[in-house]
Amino acid sequence: MALTTNTILICAGGGCISAGEESVKQAFERKLKEFGLDTVVKVVETGCMGACSLGPLAVIYPDGVYYQKLTPKAAEKIVEEHILKGRVVPEFLFEGEKEKLTLKEKPRGAEEIPFFARQVKIALRNVGIIDPMSIEEYIARDGYFALHKALTQMTPEEVIKEIKESGLRGRGGAGFPTGLKWELARQQQSDVKYMICNADEGDPGAFMDRSILEGDPHSIVEAMTIAGYAIGAKQGFVYVRAEYPLAIERLQKAIEDAHAYGFLGENIFGTDFSFDIEIRIGAGAFVCGEETALMHSIEGKRGQPRVKPPFPVQKGLWGKPTVINNVETLALVPPIILRGASWFRQFGTEKSPGTKVFALAGKIKNTGLVEVPMGITLRELLYEIGGGHPQGKQIKAVQTGGPSGGVIPAEYFDTPVDYESLGKLGAIMGSGGMIVLDEDDCMVDVAKFFLEFTVDESCGKCTPCREGTKVMYDILDKITKGEGTMEDIEKLEKLALVIKDSSLCGLGQTAPNPVLSTLKYYRHEYEAHVKDGVCPAKRCKAFISYVIDAEKCVGCTACARVCPTNAIHGEVRKVHEIDQDACVRCGSCIEVCRFGAISKVTPAVSSTVAK
């Protein structure tokens, strides 16, 4: 059979790298060289392919066959069978593909695999497809064509008009109209203006911006240059957190290559417009995602917010008019300029046009990165793309928007995902993190988890956030320890509303959202902790005990060997017992028991609860 394969694309996003991508790549290269194919078949590292739970991933081109959960041995077999003999290796295909092959059908391409089929990739158009270190591959995918069009065929006002008509809204949280922000900056009279890309992605479970920077850095270079032209700026900064070394490395290479090709620097495309970009590395403070704190950090000051107005478009970096857009927002700009506002508006809804990138995490089968049209329902997103619960359990809720967002119960899963609809439920779009929760998640504990994060990340400048969030956390901690009262619940709610209304910046103003949304939809769980001495999800340690079923225990001693406090006693092949006073309720015993002999129980009444 004639050799048809010419490229092996291997995912080199952060998730796949941590799963062993480098050793898989080396195995591909080693085996290809062994058969003398290394000069005709390229192994290319690309950005995140999205299906993070299935990594390391690779795609064989031009066949378009996806392989998942690869190991070095799997890579060697793929070379021997698929590359050399043209025979697909079924055991490493996506779920369901092996069954199709028994019917002698060709494996499905990305457009047919459920995880990919419903997605529309605009911000992620090149991520997982091109070599992010190659400017030539970016150009081959229409890269820098939009910049050329903007600089040679459009005035700055026309660029802004196109963005305004597209309805593009900021993908970093609040959804402010991007075109209006650019217009306001354009109107400012100043000899110097600045363009900033906010890549300080700090939400737990969020990795959208990181993946774009790692997989398609030139899209940000091009978009920032277009934005600089539109607002009248000659200097841009990318503020990226130090925890993203791969993104920084690839972005720096993109900036250098753009200079070499004349897409950055003086007189771009022979015009009188000049623009440059520098990277500024942040120390990882969550508050620096807030625009004024971010600018203070770039200036070398402590990353703390200031009172607005004046807004950054009026008085921003070093007191000059400044536009700040996040990575995903900017990634959508070149396609809009190239294809037009009406093209972009064919996706999404009237008030929320286009697509949105989400990071699915938590109790979901297909964890990873997805880009879908605005207006898709949560149910479609979680079940048709996310695949539902990995163990088939009922999904209880989804937390959107990270620490600044809210919890949405399952009964609202038919809600369209757009700014207005989520806002009505007490949640926010946020940057796009979605953490899926099931029946084993306690909503009081969830609120406590997110509030602990915001307490740690508060800059401390304003009293409501500095002191109020800590008091809220202490109340939640008290409730989860079985020491709460009904008065605590009332106090918690009142305090949350005060902090929301009186905090200086967005961090403090949105910090109470997880508390308020869980109180709104799951108040009964709070009351169960206080009134009944029960944690309905059996999550809070103060309300549970671990017991061994004498009829199921075979005395294998596995539980006793992993117990960190030696709380489990018993002889080999005899029923074991748990010393409740010594048990710290870590759950290690349940994880290793192969016979289902250990379970969590909640006493009907807890003596630890303060009435």
N, C-alpha and C positions, 0 to 999 in steps of 0.2 A: 504493500500500500504506500502511495506517495506521501511524503511528509507534508502536512498542511499547516502545522502550528508554527507561528513565527514569534509569538510573545507569550510569556507567562507573567501576568500581573499579580503581584503579591501584596497584600495589605500591609502597609507599614505605618498604620495609625498607632497611637499610643497603646490601645488595648491589645492589638495583635503583637506588638513588640514585647509587651509584658508576658504574653502567652507563648513566646518562643519563636517569633517570626524570623529572627536572624538565623537560627539553626536550620529552619526550614528552607530559607533562601540558599544557604550554603549547601544544603543537600541537593537542591535543584541544580545548582551550578556544578557541583562535583559530579553528579550523574550525567549531566549533559556533556561535560568535558570527557568523561569516560567513553561515551559513544561518539565523540567527535562532532557533537551538535552545538557546541558552545558558540560557534561562529555564525550559526544560522537561526538559533533560537535565543531571544533575549529574555533575561529575567529582570523585570522592572519593579522597583519598589514604588508604590503609589500611596495615596492617602487612605483614610478610613473608608471602608466599603459599607459600613453601617451596621452589619449584623455582628455586633461585638460579642454576643454570647457564643458565636460559632467560630471564633478565630482560633488560630491563624487561618486566613482565607486566601484563596488564589483563584484566578480566572484564566482559562486557557483560550487564547485568541488565535485565529478568528472564530473558533468554534463557539465561544461564549459559554463554555461549561464552567460552572462554579463548583469549587471543592471547599469543604469546610473541616474544621477541627484537625488541621494537618499536623503531622509530626515529620521528622526527618525521614523515617522509613516510608511514610505515606508519599512524601515527595519523590523518593526514589522509585516507588512503584508506579506513580503517575508518569514519570519519564519513560520507564520501561514499557508500560502498557499503552498509555494514551499518546504520548509524544512519538514514540518509536513505531508502535503497531496500529495506532488509530483506534484503540479499544478503550472506551470509557471505563473508569474504575468506579463501580457503583457504591462501594462502602463508604466513600468519602463525599458523596453527593448530598445535596440538601434533602431534608426529610421528604419522603414521598417519591423521590426520583428513582430509587432502586426498583420500586414497584412498577413504575412506568417502563423501565427497561425490560422487564419480563415480557412486556407486550411489544418489544422491539421498536419502541418509539424513541426518538431523539430526546435527550434531556432538555428540559425547559430552559429558556434564556431568562434573563432578569425580568423581562416584561411579563412573564407568566408565573414566576415564583411569588406566592402570596405576599411575602415580606416586601417585595419591590413593586409589585404590580399596581398598587394604589398610589404610589408615590409620584410626585411631579418635582423633578429636581431642577431648580433654578439657582438658588444660592449654592447648592452642592453639585452643580452641573459638571464640574471637572474632578470633584473629589472622588478618589477611587478609580479614576479613569486615566489620568495623565501622571507622568513623573513630575512631582512638585519641584524638583530641582532643575527642570529643563524649561527654559523660556521658549525654546522652539516648539515644544509640545503645547504650551499655552497658546502661542500664536496660531498653531495649526487648528485650535479650537476657537477661532475668532478672537483670540486675545489681543488686546490693544486696538482692535478695530473701533470700538466705541470711543476710545480716547481720540483716535484720529478723526472720527466723525465730529465729535464735540469741538475739537480745536480748529478744524478746517471748514466745517459746514454750519456751525451753530454759534450764536452769540451766548455769553453767559446767561442772559435772560431767557433765551430759548431752552437752554439746558434745564434751568430751574422750572420753567413752564412744563417741560416734559415730565419731570419728576413729580410736580404738583398734580398734573393730570393723571398720572399713574395711580395716585392715592397711596403711595408707599408711606407706611408708618414705621416709626422706630421699632426695631425688633428687640430692643434691650429691656423693655419693661412697660413703660407707660403708653407707648404707641403714639407719640407726638408726630404729626405730619412732617415728613422729612423735607419736602419741597418748601414748606412754609418756614422751617428753620433756616434753610439755605437763603431764602428770600430776605428774611429779616437780617441775616448777616451781610448779604449783598448791599442792603440799603444803608449800612453803617458807613460813615465817613471816617476813614482811618488809613494812614500810610502803611500799616502792617496789620495783617489778619492771619489767623492760624486755623489749620484743619487737624483735628485729633481723631484717631481711631481708638475707641475704648475696647481693649482686649483683656480687661481685668475681670475675667469671668470667674466669679467666686461662689456661685450657688452650689450647695451639695448636690451631686448627681447631674450637674450640667457640664457638657463638653462639646457644645455646638461650635462656639467660636474657635476653640482650640483645633477642632477637626478641620475647619476651613483654612486656618492659618497653616496647619501642617500639610493639608492636601492640595491647596490652591492659593498659595500666597500672592501670586501675581494679580489675582482678582482684586485684592485689597490695594495693592500698589496702583493699579489702573483706576479703581474707584476713587481713591483719595485724590489722585491727580485731577480727575474730572470734577470732583467737589471743590478742589482748590481753585480751579479755573472758574467755576460757577460763582463762588463767593468773593474771589479776588485775593486769595491767599497764595503765598509763594513758599510757605513752609508747612510741613505736616509732621505730626508725631504719632507713633503707634505706642500706646501705653499697654504693656503686656506683663503679666505676672511672671516672676522668676521660676515658678513651678512648671513653666511650659518651655523647657530648654529646646525641644525638638521644633516647636513652632518658631522660636526665636532664631534658631539656626537656619531654617528654611526661608523665613521672611528676610533675614539679612542677605542670603544668597539671591533672593528675588530682587531686592533693592539694588544690589551690586550689578546684576545682569541687566536690569532696566536702565541703569546708568550707561552701561556698555553699549546698549542698543539705541540710546538716545531717547528713551521714553521717560527719563527723569533728567533733571539738570537744566541747563540753559537752552532757551529757544527750541522747545520740544516740537518736533515735526516741522521745523523751519519757521515756526510762528514766533511772536514776541512774548509768548508765555513761558515762564520758567517756574519750576517747582522741584522741591526736594523733600525727602522723608528721612526721619531719624527714629530709631527705636529707643524708648525709655522703659527700663525694667523696674517694675514695682516689687515691693517686698511681700505681697500677698495679703494685704489688708483688705477685707471685704468692703469697708467703708469707702475705699478708693474707687469703687465702681460708681460712686456718686460723683457727678461731673465736677463740682467745685472742689471736692477733696482730691480728685484726680489731678486737676490743674495745679493745686498747691503742691502735690507730690512731684509733678514735672518740674516745677519751679525750685525744687530742692527744699521745700518746707514740709512741716508735718502734715500728713494727709488728713485734714479735718475740713468739713464743709463750712460754708459761710451762708449768711442770710441772702436770699434772693427776693426781689430784684436788687441790683442789676443782674440780668441773666447773662450767661456766657456769650450769647450773640451780640450783646451790647458791650460788656466788659468782662473778658475772660482771661486767657493766659497772658500773664504780664500786663494785665489791664487792657488788652486789645481784643477786638471782636473775634470770637472763636466758635466754630461749629464742632460738636462732638457727636459722632455716630458710632454705633457698635459694629463689630465685624460682620454680622449677618446682614444688617441693613446695607452696608457698603457693598457686600457681595452681590446684592440684587441690582445695583445701579448700572453696571455695564450692559446687561441684557436689556434693561429698560431703554437706555439711550440707543442701543443698536436696533432693537425691534419695535420700539414705540410703546407709548402708554396704553393704547388700546389692546395691544397684545398681552401686556401684563394683567390688565383688568379682566381678561377672560377667565382668570383663575381667582378663586376666593369669592368674597361677598361684596356687596355694594360699599359698605363702610369699612370693610377689612379686605382689601384686594390682595391678590398674590398668594404666596405660599409661606409656610412657617416651618422652621426646623425644630424638632423636638428630640430630647434625649430621654428615651424610655428606660427606666430603671426600677428596681424593686421586685415585687412579686409578679413578674411578667415573663412569659416564655421567651419572646424575642427581644432581649434587651439590646439597645443600640441607638443608632441615629437614623431618624426618618424625616423626610420633607414632604409635606402634604398641603393641598390647597386649604386655605382658610374656609371655615364653614363645614368641614368634615366633622362628624359627631365623635364624641369621646368613645362611644361604643365601637364605631368602625375603627378608630385608631387603636383601641386596646385589644379588640378581638380579631378583626380581620388582618391587621398589620402586626400587632403585638402578639397575636396567637393565644391570648387569654392567659390564665394561670398555668404555670408549669406543671403543677400537680392536679390540675382540674378543679381546684377549690373555687369558691365564690370570691370574686373581687369585691371588696367592701367599699373602697373609695380610691380616689387618686388625688395626690397633692400636686398642685400646679404652681409654678412660680417660685419654688424654693422657700427660703425662710420668709420671704416677703409675700408669699401666696397664701392660698387657703385650700381646705380639704373639700372635695366634691363627692358626695355619696353616690352609690350605684344607681339610685332612682333617678338621677339627673344625667345619666350617661348618654341620653339621646339629645343632649344640648349641643348645638353647633359650637365648634371651637373658634371663637372670634373675640375681639376685645370687649364688645358690649355684652355678649351672652355670659361670658365668664365673670364679668364685673357684677352682673345682676345676682350671681350666686354667691358673691362674697369672696371670689377668687380673682386672680389676675393671670394674664398670659405670661408675664415675666419674661425672662430670657428664653424660656422653653423647656425647662426641666420638668419632667413628670415622674413622680415616684408612686408606684402602684402599691396599694395596701390591701391586705386580706383579713380574714376573720381572726387571725392570730395577732393582729396589730391593735394595740390599745390606743384610742384617740387621745387620752390624757397624756400618755407617754409620748405620742407623736408630737403634740404641742410642746411638751417639755423638751424634746430633742431639738426642735427648731429654735426654741427660745434660748436654749443653752448656747447655741451657735451665735445668735445675735447679741447675747450678753457678752460673750467673749470678743465679738467683733466691733462692739460699740466704741467709738472714738473717745467718748466721755465728755465731749464739749458741752452738751446740753443736759440739764438735770432730768427731764422726763425720760430720756432714753437711758442715761447712765444709771439712775437710781430705780426708775420705774420698771424697766425690764428685769432687773435683778429681783425686785420684790415679786413680780409676777412668777419668775422662775421658782423662787422659794415657796410660793403658794402651791404651784404644781408639784414640786418635790414633796411637799407636805402631804398632798392628796395621794400621790402614788405610794407613799410610805404608810398609808393607813391612818394618818393623823389629821386629816382634813375635816372641816365642818361645812355646813350649808352656808354659813356666813362667809367662808373663804371663797366659795364659788361666786357669790354676789360681789364680793370685793374684787375678785379677779376680773370680772366683766367690766365693772366701773373703771378700774384702773387701766384696762386695755383701751377703753374709749378715750380716756384723758390723754394717754400717751400718744394715741393715734392723732389727736387734734393739736397737740402742743409741742411735738418734737421738731427739731430744727430741720432735719433732712429726711430723705426718703427711707433711710434705714430705720430710724425710730418710728416714722409715720406708718410703716408697713409691718414692723416687728410684731404688733398684736394680731395680725391677720390669722395665723395658725390657731391662736387661742380663740378668737372670735368665731371663726368658722367651725371649729370643733364644738364650741358651746352652742352654736346655732343648730347644728345637725345631730350632735351626739351628747347633748346635755344629760341624757339618761345614763351615759357611761360615767360622767362625773358624779352624778347622784348615787350610782351603784357603789362607787368607791367609798363614798361618805356615809350613806344611809345603810347599805346592806353589807358593807365590808367585803365586797366582791369586785374583782377585776374581770369583767365579762370576757375579755380576750385571754385571760390567764397569762398575762404578760408581766404585771407588776409583782415583784418578788415578795412583797409584804403580804400578798393575798393568796399565795399558792404554796403547795407542798408537792414533793415528788414521792411517789409511792411505788412499791414493787408488787406486782400481782403474783402471788404464790403459785397459782396454777400455771403461769406461763414461764416463770423463772426456771432455768435449767442449771443455774450455778456455774456459768462459764467464766465468771470473774471479770469479764470485760469492763463492766461498769466500775468495779472497785479499783481497777488498775488506772482508770483515767480520772477518778475523783480527786480534785486538788486538795481537799481537806480530810481525806480518809474517813469520810462519813458513811461509807458503805461497807458492811461487814457480812461475812459468811464464808463457809467452807466450799471447796470445789465440789460441784455437782449437788450442792444443797441450796435451798432458797436463801437469798440474801435479804438484808434489811437496811433501811436508811435511818441514820441517827439525825432526826429533824433539827436538833440543836446545833449540830456540826455542819449541816448542809447549808451551802451558800446559794443554792438554787441557780447554778450556772448552766444546767441543761446538758452537760457533757455526757452524762450517763444515758440519757435518751438517745443521743446521737450515735452511740456505739452499740446499743442493744439491738441485736438482730432478731429478737423474738417478740418485740412489742410488749415486753413485760413491765416497762416503766412508763408511768403517765403522770401528767400534772393534774392536780385536783385543787379546787377552790372550796374552802370550808364554807358552810352556810352562813355562819356568823364569825367574824374575826374579832378576837378580844383586843386586837391592837387598835381598832378604830375608835377614835374619840367621838363620843355621841354629843 
